[in-house]
Amino acid sequence: RPSSKRYNFNNKEDKVKYCIDWMKKQTFLELFKTSPFYERCRKFQISGAKFEFDLEAVAQHYEFISDYIDITTNLNTALFFAYTYKDDNGAYHPIQDFSKYEPTIYHADLVDIYEKYQHKLKIIGFQALMRPYTQRAMALDVTSDEDYKQAFRKIPMPKDPVLEIGRAHV
């Protein structure tokens, strides 16, 4: 579920929190658009095509509210998010208490996603920012009421604090 849909609008406190979170995102985007980095990247051209940031994707990957659901093609990135939790300050920590958390990966065939939702699939790993690039990031824009869940298969992961994949530890 995208972060923008996690608010209970029947609750006054959630409405206020949503407004504050939305203002934080807008402030971030306005500041981002005034940065020399943004201006420099906007001048990039390849065969006459100019580079354009997907600002909603940038905000999504820097943990501001959005209507995007993160997707990655990188297994280690998926495992990182499956085996960590965020504290109240936004810092990620490895899961140690598996009675509170259930590591899960949601898997989908990228071809199916593209065929069914190509108008909503955003490739955001090319945003000239390290975080989305490193995560091999894509996203689905879920502003509409389409049923996106049908495209994904829920895969419960082992409740193990050290998951070994080949020679790499996650």
C-alpha positions in Angstrom: 0.0 0.0 0.0 1.4 3.4 -0.9 2.3 5.8 1.9 -0.4 8.2 0.8 -3.1 5.6 1.5 -2.0 4.8 5.1 -3.9 7.6 6.7 -7.4 7.2 8.2 -9.2 10.3 7.0 -12.0 9.7 9.5 -9.5 10.5 12.2 -8.7 14.2 12.7 -5.1 13.5 13.8 -4.4 11.5 10.7 -5.9 14.3 8.5 -3.6 16.8 10.2 -0.6 14.4 9.9 -1.4 13.9 6.2 -1.4 17.7 5.6 1.9 18.1 7.4 3.5 15.2 5.5 2.2 16.6 2.2 3.6 20.1 3.0 7.0 18.5 4.0 7.1 16.8 0.6 6.2 19.9 -1.3 8.9 21.9 0.6 11.4 19.2 -0.2 10.5 19.2 -3.9 10.7 23.0 -4.1 14.1 23.0 -2.5 15.2 20.2 -4.7 14.2 22.2 -7.8 16.4 25.1 -6.7 19.5 22.9 -6.3 22.4 23.3 -8.7 22.2 19.5 -9.2 18.6 19.7 -10.5 19.5 22.6 -12.8 22.6 20.8 -14.2 20.7 17.5 -14.8 17.9 19.4 -16.6 20.4 20.5 -19.2 21.4 16.9 -20.1 20.4 16.0 -23.6 20.7 12.8 -25.7 19.8 13.0 -29.3 17.7 16.2 -28.6 15.8 14.5 -25.7 16.1 16.4 -22.4 16.4 14.7 -19.0 13.4 15.2 -16.8 13.1 14.2 -13.2 10.1 12.3 -12.0 9.7 14.4 -8.8 7.1 12.1 -7.3 9.6 9.2 -7.6 12.4 11.3 -6.1 10.1 12.1 -3.1 9.1 8.5 -2.8 12.6 7.3 -2.6 13.5 9.9 0.0 10.6 8.6 2.1 8.0 11.4 1.6 4.4 10.4 1.0 3.4 9.4 -2.5 1.0 7.3 -4.5 3.9 5.1 -5.7 4.6 1.5 -4.6 8.3 0.6 -4.8 9.5 -2.2 -7.0 13.0 -3.4 -7.5 14.7 -5.9 -9.8 17.5 -6.4 -7.2 17.0 -9.4 -4.8 19.4 -7.9 -2.2 17.4 -4.7 -2.1 14.1 -6.7 -1.7 15.7 -8.7 1.1 17.0 -5.6 2.8 13.5 -4.2 3.1 12.0 -7.6 4.0 14.5 -8.1 6.9 14.5 -4.6 8.4 12.1 -2.3 10.2 12.0 1.5 10.6 12.0 3.0 14.0 10.1 6.2 14.9 13.1 8.3 13.8 13.1 6.7 10.3 16.3 4.6 10.8 16.4 1.1 9.5 17.3 -1.8 11.8 17.7 -5.6 11.3 14.8 -7.6 12.5 15.7 -9.5 15.6 12.3 -10.2 17.2 10.4 -12.3 14.7 7.4 -12.4 16.9 6.7 -8.8 15.9 7.7 -9.0 12.2 7.1 -11.4 9.3 9.7 -10.9 6.5 7.8 -11.0 3.2 8.7 -10.4 -0.4 6.0 -9.6 -3.0 7.0 -11.1 -6.3 5.7 -10.2 -9.8 6.7 -11.0 -13.3 8.0 -7.7 -14.7 6.6 -8.6 -18.2 3.1 -9.0 -16.7 3.4 -5.8 -14.8 4.5 -4.0 -18.0 1.7 -5.5 -20.0 -1.0 -4.8 -17.5 0.1 -1.5 -16.1 2.6 0.1 -18.5 0.8 3.4 -18.2 1.5 3.2 -14.4 5.0 1.6 -14.3 7.7 4.2 -13.7 11.4 3.3 -14.2 13.0 5.6 -11.6 16.4 4.1 -11.3 17.6 6.6 -13.9 16.8 9.6 -11.8 20.5 10.6 -11.5 20.3 10.1 -7.8 22.2 7.3 -6.1 19.5 5.8 -3.9 17.0 4.9 -6.7 19.9 3.9 -9.0 21.5 1.6 -6.4 18.1 0.1 -5.6 17.4 -0.6 -9.3 14.2 1.2 -8.6 10.9 1.2 -10.3 7.4 2.1 -9.0 3.8 1.6 -9.7 1.7 4.8 -9.6 -1.4 3.6 -7.8 -3.5 6.8 -7.8 -6.3 4.9 -9.4 -8.5 2.1 -7.8 -7.1 -0.6 -10.1 -6.5 -3.9 -8.3 -2.7 -4.1 -8.4 -2.5 -6.9 -5.7 -3.5 -9.5 -8.3 -0.2 -9.0 -10.1 1.9 -9.9 -7.0 2.5 -13.2 -5.2 3.2 -13.0 -1.4 6.3 -15.0 -0.4 6.9 -15.4 3.3 10.6 -15.5 4.1 12.4 -17.5 6.7 12.4 -16.0 10.2 16.1 -16.0 10.4 18.3 -12.9 11.4 21.1 -14.0 9.0 19.9 -15.0 5.6 22.6 -16.6 3.5 22.4 -16.3 -0.3 25.4 -17.9 -2.0 28.4 -16.2 -0.4 26.6 -12.9 0.4 25.0 -12.2 3.7 22.0 -9.8 3.9 
